[in-house]
């Protein structure tokens, strides 16, 4: 008979004393059926047919004469790429001259480090700092902010979300006939609050972009608005080919809370691709599908090819993890070159930017440290583990903790101004501002942008 042992997805078929399997429920000669958490299935056959075939994916084992039938329905099979997947459509142009391997900051001599710091201070001396006192709120989160049930960590996230919604409202970006694209959506909490703030608006669409599936999603609770998850890397996302955007034209608004490193650059390029053809980049940077294939794919789904592109009405993204930026995807290369900087300096400044949030740390990052700093440990655990830890005695003697933190902020400011320069050239009016207190989150810079003609 079948007996339940252990977790609910484990069922074991117990054989009788004579060693012959008793009558099974559904599958002849099956002794053990184990359905894993991720849908993988393993069938063991000590008796019965001699020939057993295995699928090319994880864990599934079936009779060979049933293999082809199983491949058509196996949950682990490779799925066809969606129509909005265009390989590397938002990726930066690879450099022809590949830079040498990154040199550790700790290996720099005292003189070389001093020259690098002087160069950083020189190029950032004329840059405008983020606007202060831009800590806003929105009425839809007042109840949650005052709810004593929410602990300290939850309250910090609510304060950040409230300020982001406040900025969306102040910029006139909350309303109907909009498509909110949340990059690095995770559980979708930010879109959840935007949905509540626009509950009286019509024709609102939410696209939640995330590379992998996420547990404890909140978008399943939404009913009125349309929530759609796009499981895709931002690097390959072409918004002009998303069927729900093709069906009905809407203004696109890019949002994000703590979008890590290169993810911000990919998201900005993704939005600019949707708004208008790229300016100042070669045509090969905007690859297109075969027109016949593109039209047939959309027609097959009951859609029509849009006559005009969806326009980006605004951008509100909380920046994060500058130490994870990548020169290939960085949108501010021209800005760096105009300052006499290149990939070598970028690689140093990118790693030095971590000094703004971690100072000089010898111990690896732990969940305790991350939770105290107010960052989302679930979303940024991998990023935190990759923060470069600098324990050079030369740096300790040369710089105090306060000086290192200040230099880290200058590195962040320089990288962000490259993004501002890119958005200006694309016809937008961008701004940096402090949107929350450092006690709430050390990553407290918000990037906002509106089209130049926006009033």
C-alpha positions in Angstrom: 0.0 0.0 0.0 1.0 3.7 -0.2 2.1 5.3 3.0 2.8 8.9 3.7 6.3 9.5 5.2 7.9 12.8 6.0 6.9 16.0 4.1 3.6 16.0 2.2 5.2 15.6 -1.2 6.9 12.3 -0.3 4.9 9.1 -0.8 6.5 5.6 -0.5 5.0 2.4 -1.9 5.7 -0.4 0.6 6.2 -3.9 -0.9 4.9 -7.0 0.8 7.0 -9.6 2.6 7.4 -11.8 -0.5 9.2 -9.0 -2.2 6.6 -8.6 -4.9 5.0 -5.1 -5.1 1.3 -5.1 -4.3 -1.2 -3.4 -6.6 -0.3 0.2 -7.2 -2.8 3.1 -7.4 -2.1 4.6 -10.9 1.3 3.6 -12.3 2.1 0.0 -12.8 5.4 -1.3 -11.3 6.1 2.1 -9.6 7.7 1.6 -6.2 8.5 5.1 -5.1 7.0 8.4 -6.3 8.7 11.5 -5.0 7.4 14.9 -6.1 10.0 17.6 -5.2 9.3 21.2 -4.1 10.2 22.5 -7.6 8.1 20.1 -9.5 10.8 17.7 -10.4 9.7 14.0 -10.4 11.7 10.9 -9.9 10.2 7.4 -10.5 12.2 4.3 -9.4 11.6 1.0 -11.0 13.1 -2.0 -9.2 10.5 -4.2 -11.0 8.8 -4.1 -14.3 10.2 -2.9 -17.5 13.9 -3.1 -18.1 14.4 0.0 -20.2 14.3 3.3 -18.4 14.9 6.7 -20.1 15.9 10.0 -18.5 14.9 13.5 -19.5 17.7 16.0 -20.2 16.5 18.1 -17.2 16.6 17.7 -13.5 15.4 14.5 -11.9 12.7 13.0 -14.1 12.9 9.3 -14.9 10.3 7.6 -17.0 9.9 4.4 -19.1 11.7 4.8 -22.4 8.6 4.2 -24.5 6.9 7.0 -22.6 9.8 9.5 -22.8 8.6 11.5 -25.8 5.1 11.9 -24.4 6.6 13.0 -21.1 8.9 15.6 -22.7 5.8 17.4 -24.0 4.4 18.1 -20.6 7.5 18.0 -18.3 7.6 21.1 -16.1 11.3 21.3 -16.3 11.5 21.5 -20.1 13.0 24.5 -21.8 10.3 26.9 -22.7 10.3 29.1 -25.8 11.6 32.6 -25.4 8.8 35.2 -25.2 8.3 37.7 -28.0 9.7 40.5 -25.9 13.0 38.7 -25.4 15.7 40.1 -27.7 19.2 39.0 -26.9 21.3 41.8 -25.4 19.0 44.5 -26.6 19.8 46.7 -23.6 23.4 45.6 -23.2 26.2 48.1 -23.6 28.7 47.9 -26.4 31.7 45.7 -25.5 35.0 47.6 -25.5 37.3 46.7 -28.4 40.4 47.0 -26.2 39.8 44.7 -23.3 41.1 46.2 -20.1 43.6 44.2 -18.1 42.5 42.4 -15.0 41.2 44.6 -12.2 44.0 45.6 -9.8 43.0 45.3 -6.1 42.8 48.7 -4.4 44.9 47.2 -1.6 47.8 46.6 -4.0 48.1 50.3 -4.9 51.1 52.1 -3.5 50.5 55.1 -1.2 51.4 57.5 -4.0 49.2 55.8 -6.6 46.3 55.8 -4.2 46.8 59.4 -3.3 46.8 60.3 -7.0 43.6 58.4 -7.6 41.9 60.2 -4.7 43.1 63.6 -5.9 41.7 62.8 -9.4 38.3 61.8 -7.9 38.1 65.0 -5.9 39.0 67.1 -8.9 36.4 65.6 -11.3 33.7 65.7 -8.6 34.4 69.3 -7.4 31.9 70.8 -9.8 29.1 68.2 -9.5 25.9 69.2 -7.8 25.1 66.9 -4.8 21.7 65.3 -4.4 18.9 67.6 -3.3 18.4 67.5 0.5 15.1 67.4 2.4 13.2 65.4 -0.3 11.7 63.0 2.2 8.1 62.8 1.1 5.2 60.6 2.1 1.8 59.4 0.6 -1.5 59.1 2.4 -2.1 55.5 1.3 0.7 54.4 3.6 -0.2 56.4 6.6 -2.2 53.5 8.1 0.6 51.0 7.6 3.2 53.3 8.9 1.3 53.8 12.2 0.5 50.1 12.5 2.3 48.7 15.6 2.2 45.2 14.1 5.0 46.2 11.7 8.4 45.7 13.2 11.4 48.0 12.7 12.6 46.3 9.5 9.1 46.5 7.9 8.7 50.1 9.0 11.9 51.1 7.2 10.7 49.6 3.9 7.3 51.3 4.3 9.0 54.7 4.8 11.0 54.2 1.7 8.0 53.1 -0.3 6.0 56.0 1.1 8.6 58.5 0.0 8.8 57.0 -3.5 5.0 57.3 -3.9 5.2 60.8 -2.6 7.7 61.6 -5.4 5.5 59.9 -8.0 2.6 62.1 -6.8 4.7 65.3 -6.8 5.9 64.6 -10.3 2.3 64.0 -11.5 3.0 60.4 -12.4 0.1 58.8 -10.5 -3.0 58.4 -12.8 -4.8 56.5 -15.4 -3.7 55.2 -18.8 -0.2 54.4 -17.4 2.0 51.4 -17.5 4.2 51.1 -14.4 7.3 49.0 -15.1 8.9 47.9 -11.8 12.4 46.7 -12.4 13.8 44.2 -9.9 10.3 43.9 -8.6 11.0 41.0 -6.1 7.7 40.5 -4.2 6.1 43.5 -6.0 5.5 45.6 -2.8 6.2 48.9 -4.6 3.7 48.2 -7.4 1.2 47.1 -4.7 1.2 50.5 -3.1 1.2 52.3 -6.5 -1.9 50.2 -7.3 -3.6 51.3 -4.1 -2.7 55.0 -4.8 -4.2 54.7 -8.3 -7.3 52.7 -7.4 -9.7 55.3 -8.9 -7.8 55.5 -12.2 -8.6 53.5 -15.3 -6.5 51.6 -17.8 -3.6 51.0 -15.4 -1.1 48.2 -16.1 1.8 46.9 -14.0 4.7 45.0 -15.5 6.9 43.4 -12.8 10.3 42.6 -14.2 12.4 40.0 -12.3 14.9 37.4 -13.5 13.7 34.6 -11.2 10.5 33.5 -9.5 9.9 35.0 -6.1 8.2 33.6 -3.1 5.5 35.5 -1.1 4.5 37.7 -4.0 1.8 40.3 -3.2 0.6 41.0 -6.8 -1.6 37.9 -6.6 -3.9 39.9 -4.3 -4.7 42.5 -6.9 -7.9 42.2 -8.8 -8.9 45.4 -10.5 -5.6 46.4 -12.1 -3.7 44.2 -14.5 -0.5 42.8 -13.0 1.9 40.9 -15.3 5.2 39.3 -14.3 8.0 39.2 -16.8 10.5 36.6 -15.9 13.4 38.0 -17.9 16.8 39.7 -17.4 16.5 43.4 -18.0 19.4 43.0 -20.4 17.1 41.2 -22.9 13.8 43.0 -22.3 12.3 44.9 -25.2 9.2 46.8 -24.0 8.1 47.6 -27.5 7.3 43.9 -28.0 5.4 43.2 -24.7 1.9 42.1 -25.9 0.0 43.9 -23.2 1.7 47.2 -24.2 1.1 46.5 -27.9 -2.6 45.9 -27.4 -3.3 49.4 -25.9 -1.0 52.4 -25.9 -0.1 53.7 -22.4 2.5 56.1 -21.0 5.4 54.1 -19.5 6.7 54.9 -16.1 9.8 53.2 -14.8 10.0 52.6 -11.1 12.3 50.6 -8.8 13.4 50.3 -5.2 17.0 49.5 -4.7 17.8 48.5 -8.2 21.3 47.0 -8.0 24.3 48.3 -9.9 24.2 47.5 -13.6 20.5 46.8 -13.3 19.9 50.6 -13.2 21.9 51.1 -16.4 20.1 48.3 -18.1 16.7 49.6 -17.0 17.5 53.2 -18.2 18.6 51.9 -21.6 15.5 49.7 -21.7 13.2 52.7 -21.1 15.0 54.9 -23.6 14.7 52.1 -26.2 10.9 52.1 -25.6 10.7 55.9 -25.7 12.7 56.7 -28.8 15.5 55.3 -31.0 18.9 55.4 -29.2 20.8 58.6 -29.7 24.6 58.6 -30.0 24.9 54.8 -30.2 25.4 52.6 -33.2 22.4 51.1 -35.0 23.5 47.6 -34.0 22.7 48.5 -30.4 19.0 48.4 -31.2 18.6 44.9 -32.8 15.2 44.2 -34.3 13.5 40.9 -35.0 12.7 39.8 -38.5 9.7 41.9 -39.6 7.8 38.9 -40.9 8.5 36.9 -37.8 7.7 39.8 -35.5 4.3 40.5 -37.2 3.3 36.8 -37.3 4.2 36.4 -33.6 2.0 39.3 -32.6 -0.8 38.4 -34.9 -0.7 34.9 -33.6 -1.4 36.3 -30.1 -4.3 38.4 -31.4 -2.4 41.6 -31.3 -1.4 44.2 -33.9 1.9 45.9 -34.4 1.8 49.4 -32.9 1.8 52.4 -35.1 4.0 54.3 -32.6 6.1 53.5 -29.7 5.1 53.8 -26.1 6.4 57.0 -24.6 8.2 57.1 -21.3 6.4 59.7 -19.1 8.8 59.5 -16.1 11.4 57.6 -14.1 11.6 57.1 -10.3 14.3 54.7 -9.2 16.0 54.3 -5.8 19.6 53.6 -6.6 21.7 50.9 -4.9 24.9 48.9 -5.0 27.1 51.0 -7.1 29.9 48.5 -6.5 28.1 46.1 -8.8 28.1 48.5 -11.8 29.7 47.2 -15.0 31.6 49.3 -17.4 30.2 47.4 -20.4 26.6 48.3 -19.5 27.3 51.7 -17.9 25.4 54.4 -19.7 27.8 57.2 -18.7 30.9 56.2 -20.6 30.9 59.4 -22.7 30.6 61.5 -19.5 33.6 59.7 -18.0 35.7 60.1 -21.2 34.9 63.8 -21.3 36.4 64.1 -17.8 39.6 62.3 -19.0 38.5 59.1 -17.2 38.2 55.6 -18.6 37.6 52.0 -17.7 40.5 51.7 -15.3 39.3 54.6 -13.2 35.7 53.4 -13.4 36.8 50.0 -12.0 38.5 51.7 -9.0 35.7 54.2 -8.3 33.1 51.5 -8.7 34.7 49.4 -5.9 35.5 52.4 -3.7 31.8 53.3 -3.8 31.2 50.6 -1.2 33.1 52.7 1.3 30.0 54.9 1.6 28.0 52.1 3.1 30.5 49.8 4.7 33.5 52.0 5.6 36.5 49.8 6.2 35.3 46.4 7.2 37.4 43.3 7.9 34.5 41.0 8.6 32.2 39.6 5.9 28.7 41.0 5.7 26.1 39.2 7.8 22.3 39.3 7.7 22.4 41.1 11.1 24.5 44.0 9.6 22.3 44.2 6.6 19.0 44.3 8.5 20.4 47.1 10.8 21.3 49.2 7.8 17.8 49.0 6.5 18.5 47.3 3.2 16.5 44.4 2.0 18.6 41.3 2.9 16.5 38.9 0.9 16.9 41.0 -2.3 20.6 42.0 -1.8 22.2 39.1 0.0 24.3 38.2 -3.0 25.3 41.8 -3.6 26.3 42.3 0.0 28.5 39.2 0.0 30.4 40.6 -3.0 31.2 44.0 -1.5 34.9 44.4 -1.7 36.5 44.3 1.7 39.6 46.5 1.9 42.0 45.7 4.7 45.1 47.4 3.4 47.2 48.9 6.2 48.3 51.6 3.8 44.7 52.8 3.4 44.1 52.6 7.1 47.0 54.8 7.8 46.2 57.2 4.9 42.4 57.6 5.4 40.1 57.9 8.4 36.7 56.1 8.4 35.0 59.4 7.8 37.3 60.2 4.8 36.6 56.8 3.3 32.9 57.2 3.7 33.1 60.6 2.0 35.2 59.2 -0.9 32.6 56.4 -1.3 29.8 59.0 -1.6 31.9 60.9 -4.2 32.3 57.8 -6.2 28.5 57.2 -6.1 27.9 60.8 -7.1 30.3 60.5 -10.1 28.7 57.3 -11.3 25.2 58.8 -10.9 26.1 62.0 -12.8 27.1 59.9 -15.7 23.5 58.5 -15.7 22.1 62.1 -15.5 24.3 63.1 -18.5 22.9 60.2 -20.4 19.3 61.0 -19.6 19.8 64.7 -20.5 21.1 63.6 -24.0 18.0 61.4 -24.4 15.7 64.4 -23.8 14.9 64.1 -20.1 15.4 66.3 -17.1 16.9 64.1 -14.4 17.4 64.9 -10.7 19.1 63.2 -7.7 17.6 63.7 -4.2 17.8 62.2 -0.8 14.5 60.5 -0.4 14.9 59.0 3.1 17.1 59.2 6.1 20.4 57.3 6.4 19.0 55.7 9.6 16.3 54.1 7.4 18.6 53.1 4.6 22.2 54.0 3.7 21.2 53.6 0.0 19.0 56.8 0.2 19.4 58.4 -3.2 16.5 58.6 -5.6 16.8 59.2 -9.3 13.9 60.9 -11.0 13.5 62.1 -14.6 10.8 63.7 -16.7 10.7 64.4 -20.4 12.0 67.9 -21.2 8.7 69.0 -22.6 6.9 67.8 -19.5 5.2 70.6 -17.5 
